[in-house]
Amino acid sequence: MIRLAIFDMAGTTVNEDNLVYKAVRTAINEQGFDFTLEQVLAEGAGKEKLQAIKSVLAMKGIQDDVLAGDIFNRFRVLLEEAYRTKPISGQPYALELFHALRDRGVQVVMNTGYDRKTAESLVEKIGWVKGVDFDGLVTASDVTTGRPGPDMILLAMQQQGITDAQQVLKVGDSIIDIEEGRNAGCRFSIGITTGAHTFDQLVTADPDFIMRNLQELLPIVEAANVKG
């Protein structure tokens, strides 16, 4: 049975109009580059954000940790300003889905390529409450290795008392989310088209399902749990 559902944040459960990747693009392009948002999403979506910056720079053959660090520091300033001034909300049906899953005995955890400070500020701005709306939050700064490594999922399992990854599903809007779920051995690794990557991009990662919206998840969970 599915006992733990792990959701990515931006683009999956959080509607923030790609503010994070727009901030990445701006911070990089301020250094004299001309990357498009599509390029930033293709290379950086779902990754810890310093690694995302390095991945984007690598598209031009650049490997410069000092430059990447400077860009990352500027990105954090831009993102903090964007999150303070721009509208942020839960994705449609996210809160209802969280409650429906928890009512059925399925724990809900969010995980993210954000650091903890950023992730918690997002949750607070939306108004979600741990223990009421969701059960846990795991961020890139809580683990040594980010996506596509399984560390965040494994930590979430440990925190929620789950020992069998076949009782876990992962949902995310990027290829690297799907790879993360598979690397952790999750029962289902599921893509959703509400964020960074398109259906055609997600399908290349061979997910178990691709959803158009969060409403499609509950029938998947219920069917799995009926079969046991």
C-alpha positions in Angstrom: 0.0 0.0 0.0 1.0 3.6 -0.5 1.7 5.1 2.9 3.8 8.2 1.9 3.4 10.7 -0.9 6.3 13.0 -1.6 5.7 16.1 -3.7 8.0 18.6 -5.3 7.2 22.2 -4.5 7.6 24.8 -7.2 5.6 23.9 -10.3 4.1 20.8 -8.6 2.3 21.9 -5.4 3.3 25.6 -5.4 2.2 28.0 -8.1 4.9 30.7 -8.4 5.0 31.3 -12.1 8.6 30.0 -12.5 9.9 32.9 -10.3 12.9 30.8 -9.1 14.1 30.0 -12.7 13.4 33.6 -13.8 15.7 34.7 -11.0 18.3 32.2 -12.0 18.2 33.4 -15.6 18.4 37.1 -14.5 21.3 36.4 -12.2 23.3 34.5 -14.8 22.5 36.9 -17.7 23.6 39.9 -15.5 27.1 38.4 -16.0 26.9 39.0 -19.8 25.1 35.8 -20.9 21.9 35.5 -22.9 20.2 32.3 -21.7 16.5 31.9 -22.3 14.1 30.7 -19.6 13.5 27.5 -21.7 17.3 26.7 -21.5 17.4 27.4 -17.7 14.4 25.1 -17.2 15.8 22.4 -19.4 19.1 22.2 -17.5 18.2 23.5 -14.0 14.7 22.4 -13.1 14.5 20.5 -9.9 18.1 20.8 -8.9 19.7 22.4 -5.9 20.0 25.9 -7.1 23.8 26.3 -7.1 24.0 23.1 -9.0 21.3 24.4 -11.4 23.5 27.5 -12.1 26.5 25.3 -12.7 24.5 23.1 -15.1 23.3 26.2 -17.1 26.8 27.6 -17.3 28.1 24.2 -18.5 25.9 24.6 -21.6 28.6 27.1 -22.7 31.5 25.0 -21.5 32.0 27.1 -18.4 33.2 25.5 -15.2 33.9 28.3 -12.8 33.0 27.7 -9.1 33.7 31.4 -8.2 31.5 32.7 -10.9 28.8 30.2 -10.1 29.0 31.3 -6.4 28.7 34.9 -7.2 25.7 34.2 -9.4 24.1 32.1 -6.7 24.5 34.9 -4.1 22.8 37.4 -6.6 20.1 34.8 -7.3 19.2 34.6 -3.6 18.8 38.4 -3.4 16.6 38.4 -6.5 14.5 35.5 -5.3 13.9 36.9 -1.9 12.7 40.1 -3.5 10.4 38.2 -5.9 8.9 36.1 -3.2 8.3 39.2 -1.1 6.5 41.1 -3.8 4.9 38.6 -6.2 1.8 36.4 -5.6 2.5 32.9 -4.5 -0.2 30.3 -4.0 -0.8 26.5 -3.8 -1.4 24.8 -7.1 -5.1 24.1 -7.8 -6.4 21.2 -5.7 -3.1 20.8 -3.8 -4.5 21.5 -0.3 -7.6 19.4 -1.0 -5.4 16.5 -2.2 -3.1 16.8 0.9 -6.2 16.5 3.2 -7.7 13.6 1.1 -4.5 11.6 1.3 -4.0 12.2 5.0 -7.6 11.2 5.6 -6.8 7.9 3.9 -3.7 7.3 6.1 -1.2 8.5 3.5 1.5 10.8 4.9 2.3 13.9 2.8 5.8 15.3 2.6 7.1 18.1 0.3 10.7 18.1 -0.9 12.5 20.7 -2.9 15.7 21.9 -4.5 15.3 25.1 -2.4 17.2 25.6 0.9 15.2 25.3 4.1 14.9 29.0 4.7 13.4 29.6 1.2 11.1 26.5 1.4 9.8 27.5 4.8 9.1 31.0 3.7 7.1 29.7 0.8 5.0 27.4 3.0 4.4 30.3 5.5 3.4 32.7 2.7 0.9 30.2 1.3 -0.5 29.5 4.8 0.0 25.7 4.9 0.6 24.3 8.4 2.7 21.3 9.3 0.7 18.7 11.1 -2.5 20.1 9.8 -2.1 20.3 6.0 1.1 18.2 5.5 3.4 16.0 7.5 6.9 17.0 6.6 9.3 19.1 4.6 12.7 18.1 3.3 15.0 20.5 1.5 18.2 20.4 -0.5 20.1 21.9 2.5 19.0 19.0 4.7 21.0 16.4 2.7 24.5 16.0 1.3 23.5 14.9 -2.2 20.6 16.5 -4.1 18.5 15.3 -7.0 18.6 13.0 -8.8 20.1 11.3 -5.8 17.6 9.7 -3.5 18.8 11.4 -0.3 15.8 13.7 0.2 13.3 10.8 -0.2 15.3 8.5 2.0 15.4 11.2 4.7 11.6 11.8 4.4 11.0 8.0 4.8 13.2 8.0 7.9 11.4 10.9 9.4 8.0 9.4 8.7 8.8 5.9 9.8 8.6 4.3 6.4 11.2 1.5 5.7 9.9 0.1 2.4 10.2 2.4 -0.7 7.5 0.4 -2.4 5.1 2.2 0.0 6.2 5.6 -1.4 5.3 7.6 -4.4 7.0 10.8 -5.8 5.4 13.5 -7.8 7.3 16.3 -9.6 7.2 18.5 -12.6 10.7 17.8 -13.9 12.7 15.0 -15.3 15.1 15.0 -12.3 12.1 14.5 -10.0 11.2 11.3 -11.8 14.8 10.2 -11.7 14.9 10.9 -8.0 11.9 8.8 -7.3 13.3 5.9 -9.4 16.7 6.1 -7.7 15.0 5.9 -4.3 13.1 2.7 -5.4 9.6 4.4 -5.1 6.5 2.4 -6.0 5.5 5.2 -8.4 7.6 8.0 -9.9 5.1 10.4 -11.4 5.5 13.5 -13.6 3.1 16.4 -13.8 2.8 19.0 -16.6 2.0 22.0 -14.4 5.5 23.2 -14.1 9.0 23.1 -15.6 8.9 20.4 -18.2 6.4 19.5 -20.9 4.8 16.1 -21.5 7.3 15.3 -24.2 10.2 16.1 -21.9 8.8 14.2 -19.0 8.1 11.1 -21.0 11.8 10.7 -21.8 12.4 9.9 -18.1 9.9 6.9 -18.4 7.6 7.9 -15.5 5.0 5.5 -14.2 2.3 8.1 -14.9 2.2 11.7 -16.3 -0.6 13.8 -14.8 -2.1 17.0 -16.1 -3.2 18.2 -12.7 -3.1 17.0 -9.0 -6.7 15.8 -9.1 -5.4 12.7 -11.1 -3.4 11.4 -8.2 -6.0 10.2 -5.8 -7.5 7.6 -8.1 -3.9 6.2 -8.7 -3.4 5.9 -4.9 -6.8 4.4 -4.3 -6.3 1.8 -7.1 -2.9 0.9 -5.7 -4.2 0.6 -2.1 -7.2 -1.6 -3.2 -4.8 -4.0 -4.8 -2.7 -3.8 -1.6 
